[in-house]
Amino acid sequence: AGGSDAALEKQEAELAAAVIGMRVAAAEAAVAAAPADSAAQAKLAAARAEHAGFKLREAKLYIERYPNDYSARYALATLMLEAGQIDAAIAQFQQAQKGPQVRVVSLVGLARCFKAKKLFDLAVGQLNTAKAELGTMDETKKEVIYELGTCLELMGKPDLAIAEFKAIYSEDIGFRDVADKINAFYAR
């Protein structure tokens, strides 16, 4: 009866991922106990690869069954980005932004993909859209503005970048390395 229940399928996949996660934790403990042991390091790398591959496969299967679950598309896109599958991640982030609950984070993910491909102008466009959709200066907006400033730096536009970093600095001096960036700018 629960064969087509999305919540049950998701729980089953999460449990299987947790089992693999326990193997990763055990391998991490083995490496921590013997950092010079190359066999333990190889086992850890294999466990991490297995875990990442499992999560990616499960996410793809879930999207095949439930193509309109935009939160799941966002999760899949994030996994693809982490796995270096940039073009596939772009396609998933583009679809995921149709879901209002994950629209802004999908725009940020899309910008990160464009940044990885060195398409900084496209990344800036996505980040400006995300920034415009956010109201108060919360952690999400700070993250968006920081990514925007970073892309502007990479484009060789330091004055525009520092204006973005100043917006964060005026609200939260301790966010990432914003204070260092501001101090370095004024030290010039």
KACOR-V668439 format. One record per backbone hydrogen bond with DSSP energy under -1.0 kcal/mol. CO is the residue of the C=O (numbers start at 1). NH is the residue of the N-H. E is the energy in kcal/mol with one decimal. If there is no record, write none. Layout:
# KACOR-V668439
CO&NH&E ; CO&NH&E
This chain:
# KACOR-V668439
2&5&-1.6 ; 5&9&-2.3 ; 6&10&-2.5 ; 7&11&-2.3 ; 8&12&-2.5 ; 9&13&-2.2 ; 10&14&-2.4 ; 11&15&-2.5 ; 12&16&-2.3 ; 13&17&-2.4 ; 14&18&-2.1 ; 15&19&-2.0 ; 16&20&-1.9 ; 17&21&-2.6 ; 18&22&-2.0 ; 19&23&-1.4 ; 20&24&-2.0 ; 21&25&-2.5 ; 22&26&-2.4 ; 23&27&-2.3 ; 24&28&-2.6 ; 25&29&-2.3 ; 26&30&-2.0 ; 27&31&-2.1 ; 28&32&-2.5 ; 29&33&-2.1 ; 30&34&-1.8 ; 34&37&-1.8 ; 37&41&-1.9 ; 38&42&-2.3 ; 39&43&-2.3 ; 40&44&-2.1 ; 41&45&-2.4 ; 42&46&-2.3 ; 43&47&-2.3 ; 44&48&-2.7 ; 45&49&-2.3 ; 46&50&-2.5 ; 47&51&-2.4 ; 48&52&-2.6 ; 49&53&-2.6 ; 50&54&-2.5 ; 51&55&-2.4 ; 52&56&-2.2 ; 53&57&-2.6 ; 54&58&-2.7 ; 55&59&-2.2 ; 56&60&-2.2 ; 57&61&-2.4 ; 58&62&-2.4 ; 59&63&-2.1 ; 60&64&-2.0 ; 61&65&-1.6 ; 62&66&-2.5 ; 66&69&-1.7 ; 68&70&-1.2 ; 69&73&-1.9 ; 70&74&-2.2 ; 71&75&-2.2 ; 72&76&-2.6 ; 73&77&-2.8 ; 74&78&-2.4 ; 75&79&-2.1 ; 76&80&-2.6 ; 77&81&-2.6 ; 78&82&-2.3 ; 79&83&-1.8 ; 80&85&-2.7 ; 81&84&-1.3 ; 84&86&-1.5 ; 85&89&-2.3 ; 86&90&-2.6 ; 87&91&-1.9 ; 88&92&-1.8 ; 89&93&-3.0 ; 90&94&-2.5 ; 91&95&-1.6 ; 92&96&-2.9 ; 93&97&-1.9 ; 95&98&-1.6 ; 96&99&-2.3 ; 99&102&-1.5 ; 102&106&-1.9 ; 103&107&-2.2 ; 104&108&-2.1 ; 105&109&-2.3 ; 106&110&-2.7 ; 107&111&-2.3 ; 108&112&-2.4 ; 109&113&-2.0 ; 110&114&-2.4 ; 111&115&-2.6 ; 112&116&-2.3 ; 113&117&-1.6 ; 114&119&-3.3 ; 115&118&-1.5 ; 119&123&-1.9 ; 120&124&-2.7 ; 121&125&-1.8 ; 122&126&-1.9 ; 123&127&-2.5 ; 124&128&-2.6 ; 125&129&-1.8 ; 126&130&-2.4 ; 127&131&-2.8 ; 128&132&-2.1 ; 129&133&-1.2 ; 136&138&-1.8 ; 138&142&-2.5 ; 139&143&-2.2 ; 140&144&-2.4 ; 141&145&-2.8 ; 142&146&-2.6 ; 143&147&-2.4 ; 144&148&-2.3 ; 145&149&-2.8 ; 146&150&-2.5 ; 147&151&-2.4 ; 148&152&-2.4 ; 149&153&-2.3 ; 150&154&-2.3 ; 151&155&-1.4 ; 152&157&-2.6 ; 153&156&-1.7 ; 157&161&-2.2 ; 158&162&-2.7 ; 159&163&-1.4 ; 160&164&-1.4 ; 161&165&-2.3 ; 162&166&-2.4 ; 163&167&-1.3 ; 164&168&-1.3 ; 165&169&-2.8 ; 166&170&-2.5 ; 168&171&-1.5 ; 168&172&-3.4 ; 172&175&-1.5 ; 175&178&-2.4 ; 177&181&-2.0 ; 178&182&-2.6 ; 179&183&-2.8 ; 180&184&-2.4 ; 181&185&-2.0 ; 182&186&-2.3 ; 183&187&-1.4
